[in-house]
Amino acid sequence: MAEKVVDPVCGMEVDPDTAPAKSDYKGKIYYFCAPSCKDEFEKDPERYLSTEKGRGCCR
């Protein structure tokens, strides 16, 4: 089991080994709790990387 990371959209902790979705942005892989969080992130990645994390789960 890998160290958990934070879903940049909803702020939920995610295990990278079992994350249901991931996205590569500017050479870094981001992991998501659900495909819907990945979809939101990919619409505007900078929105989620440049502001406070954890807006509430989007599932």
Residue, then its C-alpha position, 0 to 999 in steps of 0.5 A: m500500500a502506497e502512501k496516500v495522496v490528496d485528491p486536488v478537487c475534493g480533498m479526499e485522501v486517495d491510495p495511488d495504487t487503487a485510485p479509480a482515476k488519475s491524470d498527468y498534468k505538466g509531468k506530474i500524476y494526480y490521483f482522484c477518488a472518482p472519475s468525476c473528480k478527474d473530469e472536473f480537474e481536467k476542465d481547469p487544472e490550475r483552478y484546483l492547483s492554485t487555490e485551497k483544496g477540498r471543496g467537497c466531494c463531487r461524486 
